[in-house]
């Protein structure tokens, strides 16, 4: 074998190994993103289990707030029925919005805020929302890493060949952004 043939073989083997490494990295990043969403799913399941208890505790005090409870119940059902990651993101954003409406309607019931069961449920829900925020940040970080790998050279070549694509983040919909950016009103 000539030196030229050996060099060509070595270069070809190095290119193949490099391609395998890029592909494996893309798979690892996709799996990290899916794992991150699985962590969100765990927290969402807990949220879905807690919401009916919270709504039940509040319902006795606020029968005339039927629309708020109906929105929460419908949003929870949609969230539990969502199957794809993108559908779950959309459904969970609807539930977050509905829960915000529930919190606003509770301001009208000071005696409810003093109820021990309600306080416990509200504390659990607040803790759960904090955990959800943390796992969503982790999910978005994993998504950002995958998207960076899918969109940067040279892995973009392998990403397109093997069907990897840019994935959506878990973001606040534009119609809810104004409400969230507004400073909360504190009353005593």
Residue pairs with C-beta under 8 A, 6 or more apart in sequence:
19 158
22 154
22 155
22 158
23 158
23 162
25 149
25 155
26 146
26 149
26 150
26 155
26 158
26 159
26 162
26 164
29 142
29 145
29 146
29 149
30 146
30 164
32 142
32 145
32 146
33 139
33 142
33 143
33 145
33 146
33 167
34 85
35 142
36 135
36 138
36 139
36 141
36 142
36 143
37 85
37 88
37 139
39 135
39 138
39 139
40 88
40 132
40 135
40 136
40 139
40 170
41 88
42 135
43 128
43 131
43 132
43 135
44 79
44 88
44 92
44 132
46 128
47 95
47 125
47 128
47 129
47 132
48 76
48 79
48 80
50 121
50 124
50 125
50 128
51 72
51 76
51 95
51 99
51 125
52 73
52 76
53 121
54 102
54 118
54 121
54 122
54 125
55 69
55 72
55 73
55 102
57 112
57 115
57 117
57 118
57 121
58 69
58 102
58 106
58 109
58 112
58 118
59 69
61 109
61 111
61 112
62 68
62 69
62 105
62 106
62 108
62 109
62 112
65 105
68 98
68 101
68 102
68 105
69 102
71 98
71 101
72 95
72 98
72 99
72 101
72 102
74 98
75 91
75 94
75 95
75 97
75 98
75 99
76 95
76 98
78 91
78 94
78 95
79 88
79 91
79 92
79 94
79 95
81 91
82 88
82 90
82 91
82 92
85 167
85 168
86 168
89 168
89 170
89 171
90 173
92 170
93 172
93 173
93 176
96 176
97 176
97 179
99 125
100 176
100 179
106 112
106 113
107 187
112 118
113 119
136 170
139 170
140 169
140 170
140 171
143 167
143 168
143 169
143 170
144 169
146 164
146 167
147 166
147 167
149 155
149 159
149 164
150 156
150 159
150 164
150 165
150 166
151 159
151 166
158 164
159 165
172 180
